Amino acid sequence: MGKSQVYKEEYEKLSNIFQNVEEDKKQLAEGLIKDAAFLFAENTALVEIMEQTGMVRVHPENPTRQKTTEVSKQYLKNVNTYSTVIKTLNSILSHNAIEEEDAFETWMKEKQAK
């Protein structure tokens, strides 16, 4: 599956998760959702490369000489950024869940209205 298809599927998945969030929060999260989908797609492509190259090159004559590949360095940067973006999105969802009115609050409002 190509990067654009992976991006599209990840974007749709994350957008569906945010479908019940308040509209202003959804707009706030839109850029982060796009960033998360992009990073997810990029990392999927990088993993395919690393499956062939590995994350570390080892010198054939001296195994103690090792060098990290550029693809693995980029992958680790992307994973860290992706993790931060997902944590931020999760906090938006958590705040939305906290702010939703529960049955007790509804009952209290009904009592106060009487």
N, C-alpha and C positions, 0 to 999 in steps of 0.2 A: 504494500500500500504506500502511495506517495505521500510526501510531506503535506501537500495541500489537503488531501483527504483526511489525514490524521488530524490536521489543524481543524478542519470543518467538524469532525466528529467530537473532538475535545471541546470546541467552542459550543456546540449544541448541548453537550452534556452539562457543561458549567452553566450555560444560559438556562437550562431547564431547572437546575438546582435553585437559581435565583428568580424563578418565575413568580413566586409568591411574596417576594420582598417588596417593600414600599417602592413606589416609582422613583423617588429622588435618590434612594439608596441604590436602586438598580442602575440608574444613570451614573452614579458615582463609581460603581463597581465595573461598569462596561469596559473601561480601558484595562483594568486589571484582568478581567476575564479574557480579553484579547491577548494580553501579554502571557497569561498562563497557558493558553492554547498554543501560542507561538512557541514558547519554551518547551512545551510537551512535544510538539511536532519536531522541533530541532533536536531534542534529546533522543527521540526515537531514531532519527537518521544517524546521529552520532553513535548510538549503540550498535547499529548495523555495521558501521565502519569498524568500531572497536572489536566486534566479533571476529573480524578478519585480522586486524592489526594488533589487538591487545592494548592494554593501557600503558605497558612499560616495554621498552626495547632493551633486550639483554645482549651484551656483546658476545658474539659466538665463541671467542677464544678466552675471554675473561668474564665469567658470569657475575663477578662482583661489580663490574661496570654496567650500570643501568641508567636509562634515561626515559623520563616520562614523555609520552607522545603528546603532540599539540592537541589532538582530538580529545584525549583524556583530560587535559587541562581545561579545555573549553567546556567539556561535559560537566566537570565538577563546578565550574563557575555557574553554568546554567542551572544545575541542580540546586545550588544555594539560593540563587535568585528565584527560581520556581518555588522553592520552599517558603521563602518570605512572602511571595505573592499569594500563595495558597493560605498561609496563616492570616494574612490581611483579609482575604475574602471570607475566611472562616469567622473572623471576628465580626465582620459585617453581618453574617448570618446569625451569629450568637446574639448580637445586640438586637437584631430584629426579633428573635425568638423571645428575648427578655421583655421587649416592649409590647408584645402581643397581649391582648386582654385575655385573662383566663376566666373560668366560670365563677370564681369567687369575686373577682372584680365586677363582673356583670351583675351578680347578685347584690353586691354592695351598692352599685349605682341604682338598681331598681328600688332598694330599700330607702335610699336617700331621696329618691324622686317622689316617694309616697308621703 
